[in-house]
Amino acid sequence: MFSFFKSKKNPEDPIEAAVLPDTESESESRSAESVSLASKLKQGLSRTRQNLGKQLSSLFGGGKIDEVLYEELETILLTSDIGVNATHQLLEDLRKQVRRDALTDSMQLKQALKESLIAMLEPLVQPFDTTIQKPFVIMITGVNGVGKTTSIGKLAKYFQSQGKSVLLAAGDTFRAAAREQLIVWGERNNITVIAPDSDPDKKSDPAAVIFDAVNSAKARGIDIVLADTAGRLTTQLHLMEEIKKVKRVIAKAMPDAPHEILLVLDANTGQNAITQVKAFDEALNVTGLVLTKLDGTAKGGVVAAIAGQYPQNPPALRFVGVGEGLDDLRPFDAREFVEAMFD
């Protein structure tokens, strides 16, 4: 048995406040929003900037460009979790720029490195059109403790702000509090949640829960389905097989679904995130990434490490988490992200 949870909307709850028409001009509104988002990202990446940005500012303080400088730069990039592949790509590109533009002073390298890093991260920015199917089914996966359920709540708020209707599927039937946590998110956002029976003696099949949710969304004309799944280590082969089954069952409820498979990564894991991307991609063909907890780590360079690992066909980096607020999970922008990493 599955339960349907639908809270009554409280108009005084700021989380559920309706999106009202703009009172400012469109250009003024967009400009203010851009400044606010850029400021929030810079604040969220403060630890990464203190680690990477300050070292680079010192290195690029002036002086000749030589092999000693390149070696020091290589050390800085590697210790900032940018990864071996990305570091080598960046250094190679930087050397080409130095030769092409006849650069002679290290002060000229800061902007050159920025542009190289932006170019490396741009392929992670890919179109995300949720209107191609209705409902558009998004399956969320990842290892334990990365913040999947919290990210689902924030994603729900993000899609609602775009005027879309959302339904949540409580497919994490393993963690005791997962069902309750998702129901709370649903109540806060005035969203229906399809959840398994609360009886602890009745073990629910996660695939069946999500199957039911997709069918319910089809019947209700819902725009977006966000399907939670239990956290699992990549070494737990039986659980990796289970997640494959969940994907197959979703396709039975709706052909071509899930339309997006989001892998949630914790930025604190640094280079271990690469291993997680590889394992889940092999099992599920991951289409997008969500990188959480960037505000609590100096390892923001892992974004470049991911790009460096997939130079040809990288998964899209859909969202980055730069704080604990509902609006702190935001779409990834390569240039904005790189600017926030530097002093």
N, C-alpha and C positions, 0 to 999 in steps of 0.2 A: 504493500500500500504506500502511496505517496501522498504528501500533504501539500496543499496550496496555501500560501501565506500572502495576504494582501492587507497592508495597513491603511487606515484612514488618514488622508492627508491633513496635516496640521498647517494651516496657512501662516502661523507665526513661527514655524521652524525655518531658520534661514537656510538650512540644507535643502529644503524642499521648495524654496521660493521660486515662483514662476519666472521665466525669462521675459522681461518686459521690453517693449520697443525702446530703442536708443533715443535719448533726449538731446544728445550732442550730435554734431555732424558726424558722418560715417568716418571721415578721415581723422578727426580728432579722437574718436573712440578707438580706432585701430592703433593710432600712435600711442595713446596712453596704455593700451593693452600690451603693445610691443615693449615699451619701457618697463612695465611692471614685470613681464615675463623674463626679460633679459636680466633685470635686477635680481629676480628670484633665482634664476639659474646661476648667476655669479655668486650669490650668497650660498647656494647649495653646493657649489664646487669650491668653496673657500679652502678646504683642506688640501684638495688636489692642487689648487693654485699656489698655496703656501709651499708645498713640496716641490712641484715641477716649475711653476712660474718664477719663483725666486731664484732657483738654481740657474735657470736659463738667463734671467736678467743679469746675474753675476757673470755668467760665461760670455754673454754677448755685450759686455760693457765697453768693448773697444779693444782693438789689437788686431794683429794679423790672423788670417785664416790659414791654419796649417794642420798637420796630422795630429799634433797634440790636442788641438781644439776638437777635432773630429772624435778623438778617443774619449775625451772628457764628455762630449755630447752623447756618445754612445752609452757611457756609463749612466748618465743622468736619465736617459730614455729607458734603459733596461730596468733601473731601480724604481721607475715610476709606473711599472706594470704595463708598459707599452708593448712588450713582447719582442722576441728575437726577430720574427719575420717583419713586423711593422717597423722596427728600429732599422733594420738593414734597408728596407724600402725607402724610408725617410732619408737616411744618410746618402743613399745613391741618388735620390732626387735632388737633395741639397747640393751635392757635388756638381750635378749637371747644371743647376741654376747658377752656381758660382762661376763655372766655366762660360756658360752662355752669356751671362750679364756682366762678366768681368768684375765680380765683387772682390773687394780687397780687405774690407774692414769687418770684424765680427759683429759690429752693431747692425750691419745690413742683413745679418742672418736671421734675426728674430722674425721679421715679417716674412722672409723666405720660408722659414720653418712653419709658420702659421699657414701659409698658402699650401704647402705640401701636405700638411695634416688635414686641412679642409678638403683637399682633393682626394685624400685617402678615405675620408669618412663620408663623402658625398654619396657613394654607392649604397650606403646603409639607409639613405633617405629614399623611400620608394612610395609610389601612389598607394593609398589605402582607401579604396572605394567600397564602402559597406552597403551601397545601394544596388549592387549587382544581383543580389538575392534577397528574398524576404521570406522568412527571417534569415539574416546573416549570422551564421553560427560560428562563434569563436570559442575554441577549446583552449583552456589555460592549464599549463603543466609546469613541472619543475621539481627540484629536490626539496627536501624538508626545510622549512624555516626561511624561505626566501621572500615570503610576503605575498603569496598567491592570492589568498582570500582578501586581504586588505587591498591589493591591487585591483581585484574585481570590483570592490566597492567604489574605488576611485574611477575606474573605467566606466562604471555605470553612470556616475555623475557626469563624466565627460561626454558620453553619448547623449545623455538627457539634455545637456546644455546645447547640443546640436539639434534639439527638437525631435529626437528619436525615442521610440518606446523600447523598453528593455525588459527582459525576463532573465532571472538567475536560476541556474541549475546547481543544486548542492550535490555534486558528484563526488565529493570527498567523504566517503562513508567510513573511512578508517579512523581519522582523528576525531576524538569525542566532541570537541568544541567546534569543529568546523561547521556543522549544520547550524548551530545556534549563532555563530559569528556571521554567517551569510544571511540568516534571517534578520539579524539586527541591521546589517547593511541594507537589506531590502526595505525594512521599516523606515530607516532614515531617509531613503530616497523614494519612498512610495512606489516600490517595485514588487511585483509578484515573484515569489521564490518557490520553485518546485523542489521539495526536500523529501528524504526518506522518512519512514516512520520513526518516531522518537524512542520507541521501545529498544533498549540496549540489547535485549535478547534476540532481536530480529535483525540479522545481518542483511543489508540491502546491497544489491548489485549496482555499482556505480554506472555501468553502461545502461542499465534499465532506467535509472533515474534520469539520465541525460536524454535517453530515447523518448521518455515520456515528456520531458521538458520541450524538446524540439516539436513534437506533435502538438503540444499545448500552444506553443508560440504560433504554429501554422494556423491553428483554429482561431486564435485571438487576433491575428493580423499584426503580430509583434515585429518590430524592425530588427532587433538585436538579441541574440541569446548568448549569454556569458556562462560557459560551463566550467565549473570548478572540478578539479581532480585531486586525488590524494598525492601528497609529496612522496617521492621515492628516490632512493639513491640509484645512480646509474649502474652500480654493481649488483643490485637486486634484480636478477634476470627475470624471476617470475613476475615481479611487479612491472617490469618493462614490457613483458608479454601482455600483462593485463591492460596496460595503457593502449597497446596496439588494438586489443579487442574493443576497447571503448571507442576508438576511432572508427573501426569497422561497423559497429552497431549504429553510430551516428549516421553513417552513410546509408544505412538501411532505412532510417527515419526520413532522410532527405538526400537525394542523389547529389553528389559533389560536396556534401558537407563532411566534416567541418570546413568552412571556407577560409578560416584562418586558424593556425595553430601557434599560439603565443607561448614562448618559453620565458618564464620569469627567472631572472638571474639577480643574485645579490652582489653588488659591486664590491663588497668587502672580501669576497672570495678571490679577487684578483685573477691570476692566471688559471685557477681551477675552473673559472667560467668557460674557458675554451673547451676543456674536457666535457663539461656538461652540454655545451652546444653540439659537440660532435656526437655524443651518445644519443641525445634526444633527436637530433636530426636524422641519424641512421634509423632510429625506430619509427619516427613519425613524419619525416620530411617537414621540419619546422619552417614556417613561413615568416614569423616575426618574433622579435625579442622585446622584453620589457626589462630594463635595468633599474633596479631599486636601490635605495639607501645610499645614493651618491653623496648625500649631505653628511654621512657619518664616516667617510673614508677618504684617504688620500690616493685611492687607486682608480681615479677616474680615467686614467690612461688605458684601462682595460678595453675601452671602446675601440681604441686604435688597434689593440691586440686582436680583437675580433675581426676587424676589417682586414688586418694583415694576414689572418688565417684563411680568409676567403677572398682572395684578390679578384677572382673571376665572377662568382655568383653568390654574394653574401646574403644571408637572411636580412630582412629589413629590421632596423632598430626603430620600433614603433614609438615607444615611450620611455622616458627617463624619470626616475623619482628623485626629487631634490628637497624633500621635506615630508612632514607628517600630515600636513593639511590635505583636505579633499581635493584641492586644486593644484597640489604639488606633484602630480603625475602628469607630465606634459609631453606633447609630441616632440620628437627629436629633430633638432635643426643643427646641421653640421657646423656652419659658420658661427652661429650663436654659441654652440658648445665649445668650440676651440677658443673663441674670444674670452669666454669665461674661465678657461684654464690658464690663461696668461695674465701676468700683472699688467 
